[in-house]
């Protein structure tokens, strides 16, 4: 009776002994697999995720998405994939760039960002014109580690926004509110008074 494949060697047609097959990928520690996937760009990760269920699981592991720059790839992947990445990556994301990302501007997807991302250090919402005021304020309140905040051209930004920043972002070093038409010097003063580490205001 032949022994199981994983124990016994087998003979080829020529009569030479063959070593049993080894599933190299399955025997690899998860940490190494994650490291391998980390060399792929976001668009490539989404493509590779379609190979099988196991690849899908690893491709959407939040550890691969500590830096989430949607401006580099948002036009190349479906909106549902983008939302899935954000939900998976949210707790890990520290650098968030949504510049020009129209898929995230939709209020429901913006709400997903707020609920998921609570460890941001750098956030760029430059030009996200449809970002709702309430959603923006929730995002700021949920991220008291923010050091760099770019809100360029956001209609949602008001003096109330500046007040919330001054109360919830003690680590803030850079604030960009260029072309925010609904805020003025009073709002900027509140941020300066409330954020002792602030070095750069635009």
DACORKA-V188340 format. One line per field, one symbol per residue. ss: DSSP state (a for helix, b for strand, c for the rest). phi: phi as a letter, one per 30 degrees, with the letter a starting at -180 (. if undefined). psi: psi as a letter, one per 20 degrees, with the letter a starting at -180 (. if undefined). Layout:
ss: ???
phi: ???
psi: ???
//
This chain:
ss: cccccccccbbcccccbbcccccccccccaaaaaaaaccccaaaaaaaccccaaaaaaaccaaaacbbbaaacaaaccaaaaaaaaaaaaaaccbbbccccaaaacaaaaaaaaaacccccbbbccccccccaaaaaaaaaccccccbbbccccccccaaaaaaaaaacccccbbbccccccccaaaaaaaaaacccccbbc
phi: .ddeedccdccdddjddcdddbdedddddedddddddddddedddddddddadddedddcdeddbdcccdddbddcbdeddddddddddedcdcccbceidddddeedddddeddccbbdcbbbceiddcdddddeddddddbdcecbbcceiddddbddddddedccbdcdcbbbceiddcbbdddddddddcbdcdbbbb
psi: pqrqhigqqqprhiiqppqqqpngghipqhhhgggghiiqrghhghghiigrhghgghhjphhikhonnihhihiiqqhhhghgggghhgihphopokojnhhhhphhhhhggghhojkphppokojmhjpqghgghggghimjjphpookpkohipahhghggghhimijphppokpkoijrahgghhggghinijpiop.
//
